């Protein structure tokens, strides 16, 4: 098998050996074997900021020192010395995940940085422990919601929340890709099937395609994730473009500065990817980690001309749904952070993307539990005012 599966705790990398030219190797932890790159000298302004920051930090005024370090980082965002100093303060503030993030960034710029290597060995372990504790908390919240949902299927507030989330999911997942329809316009199309006069046909097709894809996922949530399944999902996402829907790309594409694998590698990579999804190694991961890895790998392979992101978010949610988690919504306002953590994953460290998804799963569960905790007397109140879309009642089957 040409797929490389390197698993170190929560860190996983998947890609064929022959297309790794755009996918950096793992950090090597022996500083004597890696010469540090020649870095540009800091400007007088940065030097002054670092000096002031050091004085505040020595006085244990960490917050003020951190503010100055972030000012320096805005001037030189890739300077490993600044990143390491921020990571050190984050350790002192008992924020191992944030410390690990900055130290990881420093090592991307300078893989042989002695202090960063030493500190990251400690922060990574601490951060993983925090992650495990968060996953346990999330699992407990899921059980609470399951129990509440099992005992009361007709809660007015939950029904309203589910409907709102259905419309929100369709709106945000297409808006992230540049669709300009407003939330209200998307909602009207989903409820009435009618579009405002003058609506762009392509943008309307994206709404209809996403609805069809969600219905497909709901019907097949227990099915194994095969190549055909992903192709069928994509075919519905791209229902407005039948020439490309459900078909692998046959030419090279570019995503910003990233060059996905060549088209001739796509069929083999997709075959190996879907085989990995059925493997014991993958199945032993927590569902949130499964969903992060599946999403990241599909977007890395970038098998389609268009619709890769929408299909990856559906795949991610199918994995969560199969494990009794609700759909999660990545909102258009979070697009820059979403792209940033995906970029970190493409550089070999998927932990930040996992944490990004953990936050959204945790937030969604909390909102649903809050809906179930409202006054039971409201269960049937004004029920005729709630549009209950049958396709979405199936989206969350706890």
PyMOL commands that set and color helices and strands:
alter all, ss='L'
color gray80, all
select helices_A, chain A and resi 17-22+31-33+44-58+62-75+80-92+96-109+114-151+156-175+183-192+201-219+227-237+263-277+280-283+287-301+308-322+332-346+351-372+376-378+383-385+390-393
alter helices_A, ss='H'
color red, helices_A
select strands_A, chain A and resi 3-8+11-16+254-255+258-259
alter strands_A, ss='S'
color yellow, strands_A
deselect
rebuild
show_as cartoon
